[in-house]
Amino acid sequence: MEITLDALLQSRDNRHALQQQLMQQHPGSTLVCLTVVMPGSVKRNLYSVVTAQAALTALLDRLGEHVQAARARDLATGYEAYLITDLPAMEAKRVTCDIEDSHPLGRLFDIDVMGADGTPISRQTVGGEPRRCLLCDHEARWCMRNHSHSQEELMAHIQQMIDDYVR
């Protein structure tokens, strides 16, 4: 199912509202938010489901007993998971950066750790490097801004990554 830009923007607004609600319900805890990197207008497909399950498993394995609550939403606009943890936000961010950097599908995980003010903590704050492009050595943001690669190239690479992981 193709998603319109309006639907995608509405889902971001809804995600932000849920994040704020969860942070209010769990004061003093850290909120970890997971989404899947899936370019294009189709956000939910077999590849995104496999990636989401791999990401959630990795998060639960690494955060383990520190997870106080978890909530997942499998939407047409993409998979979302929210974990409340008792880890300090900076420690949780170091763990999530390690997952993104070391898991075979980690480059397809978008794991945000929310600061006390409700904004995501950057990778650079915990000494991490900016995310790299899936296809070249540039920073991912640079390639996205400059439309350096076609959607077809990106999807072919993503599908190959996931196929290799599943095998």
C-alpha positions in Angstrom: 0.0 0.0 0.0 1.5 3.3 -1.1 1.6 6.1 1.5 0.9 9.7 0.6 3.1 12.5 1.9 0.1 13.7 4.0 -0.2 10.3 5.6 3.5 10.2 6.4 3.5 13.6 7.9 0.4 12.7 10.0 2.1 9.6 11.2 5.1 11.7 12.4 2.8 14.0 14.3 1.0 11.0 15.8 4.4 9.4 16.8 5.5 12.6 18.4 2.3 12.9 20.4 2.6 9.3 21.6 6.2 9.9 22.6 5.1 12.9 24.7 2.4 10.9 26.3 4.7 8.0 27.1 7.3 10.4 28.6 4.6 11.9 30.8 3.4 8.5 31.9 6.9 7.3 32.8 8.7 10.3 34.4 12.3 9.6 35.2 12.5 6.8 32.7 14.1 6.8 29.2 12.1 6.4 26.1 13.6 4.5 23.2 11.7 4.7 19.8 12.3 2.4 16.9 11.3 2.8 13.3 12.5 1.2 10.1 14.4 2.9 7.3 12.4 2.1 4.2 12.7 4.6 1.3 9.8 5.2 -1.0 6.1 5.3 -0.7 5.5 1.7 0.5 6.5 1.6 4.2 5.1 -1.8 5.1 6.2 -4.8 3.2 7.9 -8.2 3.9 11.3 -6.5 4.1 10.2 -3.9 6.6 8.5 -6.6 8.8 11.7 -8.7 8.8 13.8 -5.6 9.6 11.4 -4.5 12.4 11.5 -7.9 14.1 15.3 -8.1 13.9 15.5 -4.6 15.4 13.1 -5.2 18.2 14.8 -8.5 19.0 18.2 -6.8 19.2 16.8 -4.1 21.4 15.1 -6.5 23.8 18.3 -8.6 23.9 20.5 -5.7 24.7 18.2 -3.8 27.0 16.9 -6.9 28.6 15.9 -6.5 32.2 16.1 -2.7 31.9 12.9 -2.6 29.8 10.0 -1.6 32.0 7.3 -1.4 29.3 7.1 -1.9 25.5 4.6 -1.0 22.9 4.6 -1.8 19.2 2.5 -0.5 16.3 2.5 -2.1 12.9 1.0 0.6 10.7 0.7 1.1 7.0 3.1 4.1 7.4 5.7 1.8 9.0 6.5 -0.2 12.1 7.0 1.6 15.4 8.1 0.4 18.8 8.4 2.3 22.0 10.4 0.9 25.0 10.6 2.5 28.4 13.9 1.7 30.1 15.4 2.5 33.5 18.8 3.1 31.8 20.0 6.7 31.8 19.4 8.3 28.4 23.1 8.6 27.4 23.8 4.9 28.3 20.7 3.9 26.3 21.9 5.9 23.3 25.3 4.2 23.4 23.6 0.8 23.4 21.3 1.8 20.5 24.2 3.2 18.5 26.1 0.0 19.0 23.1 -2.0 17.7 22.8 0.3 14.7 26.5 0.0 14.0 27.0 -3.7 14.6 23.8 -5.6 13.6 23.8 -6.9 10.0 20.6 -4.9 9.4 21.5 -2.1 11.8 21.8 0.5 9.1 18.0 -0.1 8.4 17.1 0.6 12.1 16.3 4.1 13.2 16.5 4.0 16.9 16.0 7.3 18.8 16.6 7.8 22.5 14.6 10.7 23.7 16.2 13.3 26.0 14.4 14.7 29.1 13.2 17.6 26.9 11.6 15.2 24.4 14.1 15.6 21.6 16.2 12.8 20.3 19.8 12.5 21.5 22.3 12.7 18.6 24.8 10.0 17.9 27.5 12.7 18.1 26.5 13.4 21.7 27.8 10.0 22.8 30.8 10.0 20.5 29.2 8.3 17.5 29.8 9.0 13.9 27.1 10.3 11.6 25.2 7.5 9.8 26.8 6.6 6.5 25.0 6.1 3.2 23.9 2.6 2.3 25.6 2.8 -1.0 28.6 5.0 -0.7 30.9 6.5 1.9 29.2 9.9 2.2 27.1 10.8 5.2 23.6 9.5 4.7 22.1 13.0 5.1 24.3 14.4 2.4 23.1 11.7 -0.1 19.5 12.2 0.9 19.6 15.9 0.5 21.4 15.7 -2.9 19.3 12.7 -4.2 22.6 11.0 -4.9 21.0 7.6 -5.5 17.8 6.4 -7.1 15.1 4.8 -5.0 15.5 1.7 -7.2 19.2 1.5 -6.2 18.5 1.9 -2.6 15.7 -0.7 -2.6 17.8 -3.2 -4.4 20.5 -2.9 -1.9 18.1 -3.1 1.1 16.4 -6.2 -0.4 19.9 -7.8 -0.8 20.8 -6.9 2.8 17.7 -8.5 4.1 17.9 -11.5 1.9 21.5 -12.1 3.0 20.4 -11.7 6.7 17.5 -14.2 6.3 19.7 -16.8 4.7 
